[in-house]
């Protein structure tokens, strides 16, 4: 599968998951074979995250769970859409952030 076809397949799979606003890119140079997905997600419904003025945010357990589950669902969808094998699946970068 070439990179353009792979990108389209990944975007289609992410749309089925409800991740329409995800950005899908491929690596360059030494990361040429990598698929990179960038997505901002909302906090969980029971969010109790604490944002400090002068320190990093303390992410609550609800948002940590949501973050982990979303990343796992995206990785599984990308593997299925692209047909990547076990070795190639290690070349999938899912970068999630929270919408503030």
C-alpha positions in Angstrom: 0.0 0.0 0.0 1.5 3.4 -0.9 1.5 6.3 1.5 -1.3 8.2 -0.2 -3.6 5.2 -0.2 -2.6 4.4 3.4 -3.4 7.9 4.5 -6.9 7.8 2.9 -7.6 4.4 4.5 -6.5 5.6 7.9 -8.6 8.8 7.6 -11.6 6.7 6.6 -11.1 4.3 9.6 -10.8 7.3 12.0 -14.0 8.8 10.6 -15.8 5.6 11.4 -14.5 5.9 15.0 -15.9 9.5 15.2 -12.4 11.1 15.0 -13.1 13.4 12.0 -10.8 16.1 13.2 -7.7 13.9 13.3 -4.6 14.8 11.4 -2.9 11.9 9.6 0.7 12.3 8.3 3.6 10.1 7.4 7.1 10.5 8.7 10.1 11.7 6.7 13.7 10.8 6.7 14.5 8.1 9.3 10.8 8.0 10.3 9.7 7.5 6.7 7.5 4.4 7.4 5.7 5.9 10.4 2.1 6.9 10.4 1.4 9.8 12.7 -2.0 10.7 14.0 -2.7 13.9 15.9 -6.0 14.4 17.7 -7.5 16.5 20.5 -10.2 14.9 22.6 -12.6 16.3 25.2 -12.1 15.5 28.9 -14.1 12.7 30.4 -17.6 13.4 31.8 -16.4 12.9 35.4 -13.2 14.9 34.9 -11.5 16.2 38.1 -8.2 17.3 36.4 -6.4 20.1 38.3 -4.6 22.8 36.3 -2.0 24.7 38.2 -0.8 28.1 37.2 2.9 27.3 37.6 3.0 23.5 37.3 1.9 20.8 34.9 -1.7 19.7 35.0 -2.6 16.7 37.2 -4.7 14.4 34.9 -7.5 12.6 36.8 -8.0 8.8 36.5 -11.1 9.3 34.3 -9.2 11.2 31.7 -6.2 8.8 31.9 -8.6 5.9 31.2 -10.2 7.8 28.3 -6.8 8.7 26.9 -5.6 5.1 27.0 -8.8 3.6 25.6 -8.9 6.2 22.7 -5.2 5.5 21.8 -5.8 1.7 21.8 -8.9 2.1 19.6 -7.1 4.3 17.1 -4.1 2.0 17.0 -6.3 -1.1 16.3 -8.3 0.8 13.6 -5.0 1.9 11.9 -3.6 -1.7 12.0 -6.9 -3.1 10.5 -7.1 -0.3 7.8 -3.5 -0.6 6.7 -2.9 -4.3 7.1 0.4 -3.6 9.0 2.0 -6.6 10.6 3.3 -6.7 14.2 6.6 -5.1 13.5 5.0 -2.3 11.4 2.4 -1.6 14.0 5.2 -0.3 16.2 5.6 2.5 13.7 2.3 4.1 14.5 2.4 7.3 16.5 -0.8 8.4 18.2 -0.5 11.9 19.7 -3.5 12.9 21.8 -4.2 16.1 23.6 -7.1 17.3 25.7 -9.3 20.2 24.5 -9.1 22.8 27.3 
